[in-house]
Amino acid sequence: MLSIALYQPDIPQNVGAMIRLCACMDTGMEVIEPCSFPWNERKIRQSAMDYIDHVDIVRHTSWDAFTSAHSKRRRVVLMTTKAAVPYVDFEFSNDDILLAGSESAGVPKYIHDAVDARILIPMHGGMRSLNIVNASSMILGEALRQTRWRGE
């Protein structure tokens, strides 16, 4: 199953919106901590609403815990503005983990170096970035089109 992983998220409302996206698209969700906010189930539930009951959220205490949990059994695909391959030119697999960096800082270089692939959304005229949930939904939609909706 495709999954979205959030690396040290900054904004709890984005976590809630990502929960809704994962619930609606029937994908997994992982959070790589620490978050820059206290994990408060009640507050996250406010933005995720009852969608939170339809997603198994796996929380990892660190990047090392995340990588240990997967032991290279699944490919990690970093969604980043620092990539050369547009997401529409990338061949997704149905068990990829789509990794989104923190809203304020992305991911450190050592994670860029550790992932299996890096993809980007080409943007008009030097624009820097999209909201993390908007960008993730675009890329997830393409991954689903290539895998689930085409019958992989």
C-alpha positions as CSV (number, residue, x, y, z in Angstrom):
1,M,0.0,0.0,0.0
2,L,1.2,3.5,-0.8
3,S,2.0,5.6,2.2
4,I,2.7,9.2,3.0
5,A,5.4,10.0,5.6
6,L,5.7,13.4,7.2
7,Y,9.2,14.3,8.5
8,Q,9.0,16.4,11.6
9,P,5.9,18.3,10.7
10,D,5.5,21.9,11.9
11,I,1.8,22.6,11.5
12,P,-0.8,20.4,13.3
13,Q,-3.5,21.5,10.8
14,N,-1.5,20.1,8.0
15,V,-1.2,16.8,9.8
16,G,-5.0,16.8,10.2
17,A,-5.5,17.6,6.5
18,M,-3.0,14.8,5.6
19,I,-5.0,12.4,7.7
20,R,-8.1,13.3,5.7
21,L,-6.2,12.8,2.4
22,C,-4.8,9.4,3.5
23,A,-8.3,8.3,4.7
24,C,-10.0,9.3,1.5
25,M,-7.4,7.7,-0.7
26,D,-7.0,4.6,1.5
27,T,-3.2,5.0,2.0
28,G,-1.0,4.6,5.0
29,M,0.4,7.5,7.0
30,E,3.5,7.8,9.0
31,V,4.9,10.6,11.2
32,I,8.6,10.9,11.8
33,E,9.1,12.8,15.0
34,P,9.8,15.0,16.8
35,C,7.0,17.3,15.6
36,S,7.5,21.0,16.3
37,F,4.3,21.0,18.3
38,P,3.0,18.8,21.1
39,W,1.2,15.8,19.7
40,N,-2.3,16.4,21.0
41,E,-4.8,13.8,19.8
42,R,-7.7,16.1,20.6
43,K,-6.3,19.0,18.5
44,I,-5.3,16.8,15.6
45,R,-8.7,15.2,15.7
46,Q,-10.3,18.7,15.4
47,S,-8.6,19.2,12.0
48,A,-8.8,15.6,10.9
49,M,-12.4,15.2,12.2
50,D,-13.7,11.6,12.1
51,Y,-11.3,10.7,9.3
52,I,-8.7,9.9,11.9
53,D,-10.6,6.8,12.7
54,H,-10.0,5.5,9.1
55,V,-6.2,5.8,9.0
56,D,-3.6,3.8,10.9
57,I,-1.0,6.4,11.8
58,V,2.4,5.0,12.5
59,R,4.5,7.3,14.6
60,H,8.3,7.0,14.6
61,T,10.5,8.6,17.3
62,S,13.2,9.5,14.8
63,W,14.5,9.0,11.2
64,D,16.6,6.1,12.5
65,A,13.4,4.5,14.0
66,F,11.6,5.0,10.6
67,T,14.4,3.4,8.6
68,S,14.7,0.6,11.0
69,A,11.0,-0.1,10.8
70,H,11.2,-0.5,7.0
71,S,14.7,-2.0,6.6
72,K,14.7,-1.1,2.9
73,R,11.7,-3.4,2.3
74,R,9.9,-0.4,0.7
75,R,11.2,2.4,-1.5
76,V,11.3,5.9,0.1
77,V,10.5,8.7,-2.5
78,L,11.3,12.2,-1.3
79,M,9.0,14.9,-2.5
80,T,11.3,18.0,-2.7
81,T,12.0,21.2,-4.6
82,K,15.6,20.0,-4.8
83,A,15.2,17.2,-7.3
84,A,15.7,16.8,-11.1
85,V,12.9,14.3,-11.9
86,P,9.3,15.7,-12.3
87,Y,6.8,13.5,-10.5
88,V,4.9,12.8,-13.8
89,D,8.1,11.3,-15.2
90,F,8.6,9.0,-12.3
91,E,7.5,5.3,-12.2
92,F,5.8,4.6,-8.9
93,S,5.3,1.3,-7.2
94,N,2.3,0.4,-5.1
95,D,4.3,0.1,-1.9
96,D,6.3,3.4,-2.2
97,I,6.5,5.7,0.8
98,L,6.1,9.3,-0.3
99,L,8.2,11.4,2.1
100,A,7.3,15.0,2.8
101,G,9.8,17.2,4.6
102,S,8.9,19.7,7.4
103,E,7.1,22.8,6.2
104,S,9.8,25.2,7.3
105,A,13.0,23.3,6.6
106,G,12.3,20.3,4.3
107,V,14.7,17.4,5.2
108,P,18.5,17.5,6.1
109,K,21.0,16.5,3.4
110,Y,21.7,13.1,5.0
111,I,18.0,12.2,4.3
112,H,18.3,13.5,0.7
113,D,21.3,11.2,0.4
114,A,19.5,8.2,2.1
115,V,16.3,8.1,0.1
116,D,15.7,5.9,-2.9
117,A,14.5,8.6,-5.2
118,R,13.7,12.4,-5.2
119,I,10.9,13.9,-7.2
120,L,9.6,17.5,-7.7
121,I,6.6,19.4,-9.0
122,P,7.7,21.8,-11.7
123,M,6.5,25.3,-10.8
124,H,5.9,28.4,-12.8
125,G,8.3,31.4,-12.8
126,G,10.5,30.7,-9.8
127,M,7.7,30.0,-7.3
128,R,9.2,28.2,-4.3
129,S,6.7,25.7,-3.0
130,L,3.2,24.5,-2.6
131,N,1.4,23.7,0.7
132,I,2.6,20.3,1.8
133,V,-0.9,18.7,1.6
134,N,-1.6,20.2,-1.9
135,A,1.8,18.9,-3.2
136,S,1.4,15.5,-1.6
137,S,-2.1,15.1,-3.0
138,M,-0.9,15.9,-6.5
139,I,1.9,13.4,-6.3
140,L,-0.2,10.8,-4.5
141,G,-2.8,11.1,-7.3
142,E,-0.2,10.3,-9.9
143,A,1.1,7.4,-7.9
144,L,-2.4,6.0,-7.6
145,R,-3.1,6.5,-11.3
146,Q,0.0,4.5,-12.1
147,T,-0.5,1.7,-9.6
148,R,-4.0,1.2,-8.2
149,W,-6.1,2.7,-10.9
150,R,-4.2,1.0,-13.6
151,G,-4.3,-2.3,-11.8
152,E,-0.7,-2.9,-10.7
